Amino acid sequence: MDPFIEACIDANEEIARAIEVGFDVSWYEKTDIGAGGDVSSRLDLFAEAVFVKHLSPFGFIESEESGIIGEGDAHIIIDPIDGSANALSAFPYYGTSVARVNADGVLDAAVVCNLANGDIFLKTPSETLLHGKLFADSFKPVSPVPNAEIGLFEKAYANPKVVSLLDEAGLKFRSPGAVALSLAYAHSVKYVLFTGVFRIYDFAAGLALCEGLEVLAQQDYVIVSKEKNVVDLIEGIIVKTKTIEEEA
């Protein structure tokens, strides 16, 4: 396996072992506003330090917490803990996100891990999308779930009009609260929808794992689905919502 992918897996396993022992009370402490605009917790900074240790030899790191770290030809984008609020609330939907842009400007590798259940998703330099479990040696190609009944709507709480119109259209969803993770599961669900500010930390790795799906990425929303008609339907809902807001 590619050494960079192996290093990402090693970092995730180190973080998972630490969490399995039990949440350190210091991890709940809030620190400063990070590079991504959110307040960092000590848990975020702990995970960041683990990734820096494992990934620094491969290039410079851009982290949601501390911004640019180190140097090198490759650009490594990390969200050390995707879904920090979930993790600190013991809600089992949180993980990590890593993407590598090589010296030629190509995003050639990505890893998203669900630390709560051990699911790990890989995009390898050979373009293969793989799924496996932490601490396991085998991976298999990602395969779509053909008859998924629910979508994932990140930031649904901030978009009540969109929620109402999705309900009218019969598009069921859950809103678990970790953008990269939700995108990693896009092959399994009916759709993934995000509305809000587009941040590279949330999307670099997650969108890389959506190869083979219908993807519509705009400045303030992202829609992913196996079905183009579902993407078109949701886009129509977004446009209708904006029209209503402009006329109000």
N, C-alpha and C positions, 0 to 999 in steps of 0.2 A: 504494500500500500504506500501511497505518497507520503513522504516524511512529514509534510505539513499537516496532512489529515491525521496522521498518527499522533502528532504533538497536540492537536486540538482534542483528540479523544483522551489522551493522557491528562490534559488539563481538566477536562470535564470529570474524569474519574477522581482526580484529587479533590475537586470541589465537592463532588457527591459523597466521598468518604467523610469529609469534614462535616457535612450537613447530617449525615447518618449518625454520627456521634451525638449530635444534638446542637441546637442553635446556641451559639455563644451569646451571652447576654449583651456583650459589647456590639454585636452586629445590629441591634435595634437602634443604636445611636445614630442620629442624623448629623451630617457634617455640613459641607458647603454646597452651593448650587454647582452641578457638574457642567461639562461642556455641552451636554444635550439639553440643558435648561431645567432639569429636575434636581431636587435636593438628593445628594448621594447618602446612602446609609453605609455603615461600616461593613455590612455584608457585601454591598456592591464593590467596595474598595478591596475587600479580601479577595473576591473572585477576580477582580482586575489584576491584582498582584500575581495570582496564580497564572493567569493567561500571559502576562508580561514575561514571567519566568520561562514559560514553555515556548512562546512564539517570537520573542525578540530576535532570535537568530535568523528569522525568515524575512524580516523587513521592519519598516516603521509601523507603529500601531496608532490607530485613531480610536480612542475609547470614549464612550458616552460619559464617563466619569471625569477623566483627566485630560481629554483632548489628545494632542500628539505626543507620543512617547517613542524615544529611540530614533533610529535612522535605518536606511536600507533602500533597496530598489522597489521591493514590493510594498503595497499599501494594504495593511491588515485592519479591517474595521470590526470592532467588537462592541457588543452590549454584554457586559460581564454578568449581569443578572437581568434577564428579560421577564418582567412581571415581578418586580421587587416588592410591591405592596402585597401581592399574593403570597410571596414567600414569607414575608414578615407577619402575615396573618394566618400562617399555616394552612393556606388554601392550595391544594395540590395541582397547580398549573403555573409553573415557573421554570425558567431554564436559562440557557445561554445562546448567544448568537455570534458567529464569526464568519467573515468573508475575506477572501484575498483577491486583490486586484494586482496582476503581475506587472512586470516592468514595461510590457507592451500595452498596458491599459485595459487588459481583458480580465474580467472577473472569472477566474478559472477554478475556484474552490470555495466551498461553503459548508459550514457545519452548524446545525441547530439541534440543541439537546433539551429534552424535558427532564430536568433533574428530579421531578416528583415521581416519575414512573420509569425512568431509564430509557425512554425512547430517544434514539439519536438518528438524525437524518443527514446524509452526506451528498454533496455534489463534488465529484472527483474531477481532476484535470482531464480525464478521458471522457468527460461529459456524462458519466453514469450517475443516476440518482439512486441512492441506496438507503435502506432503513435497517436498523438493528437495535440492539440493547447495549447499554453500558456494561462493561465487564464480561461481554460475550465476544467470541472470536468470529462469528459469522454475520454476514450482511446479505440482504437480498434486494433485488430491484424494487423500487417503489411501484406499487400497482394501485390503480384507482378503485374506489368503491363505487360500483355502477349505480346503485339506487339509494344514495344518501338522502336522508329526509330533512336534515338541518344544515343551516349555514352558520358561520361565525361572524359576528358583527362587533368589531372592536370600536370602542367609544360610543356605543349605543346610548349610554346614559346622557350624552351631550346632544343627541339628535332625536328628540321625541317625534318630530314630524315624519322623519324617515322611518322610525319604528312603526308609526301608525300606518303608513302606506305599505310597508312590507307586510304587515298583518293583513291589510285589505287584499294584497296580492297572494296571500297564502304562503308566503316565504318564511318558514319558521327559522329561528336562529337562537344561538346562545352567545353570551358576551363574556368570555373568560378572562380577558385582561392581560394578554401578552402577545403583541403583534407578530413577532417573528415566529413564535410557536404556532400561532393560528395559521400563518402562511405555510409553515412546514406540513401542516395537516390538510392543506388545500386539496390534495388528491383524494382525501377520504370523505370530505364533506360536500354539500351541494354548492356552496359558494363561500368566499371570504370577502367581507366588506370592511373597509376602514375609511372613516371620514375625519379629517383634521389636518394638522400640520405634518407634512412629509419630512421625516428625519432619516438620514442615511443609516443611522444605527438600527432603526426598526426594520428597514426594508432590504438592505444590501444582501444579506444571507437568505432571508425569507423568500424574496422574489426569485433568487437564483434557484430555489428549490421548486419553483412553479413551472419549470420547463414542460412543454407539452400541453399546458392548459391555456385557456383564454384569459389574457391579462389586459386590463385597462388601468393605466396608472396616470392620473392627473395630479395637478398641484395640490389639491385638497381632498382627493379621494382615490381609493384603489379598489378595484373589483376583480376577483379571480374566480373562475368557475371552469368546470369541464365542458359546460354548455354555453355556446355563444348567445342563445336566446335568453338565458338567465342573466348574463352580463348586460345585454341590451335592455332587459326589463328593469334591472336595478339602476342602470344609468338613467333611464327615463324617470324613475322615482327621484333620483338625486336632482335632476334638472327641474322636475316639477316642484320639488321642495324649495329650490333656489328661487323659482319664479314666485311662489307664494310669499317667501320672505321679502323679496324685492317689492312686491305689491302692497305689503302690509304697512 
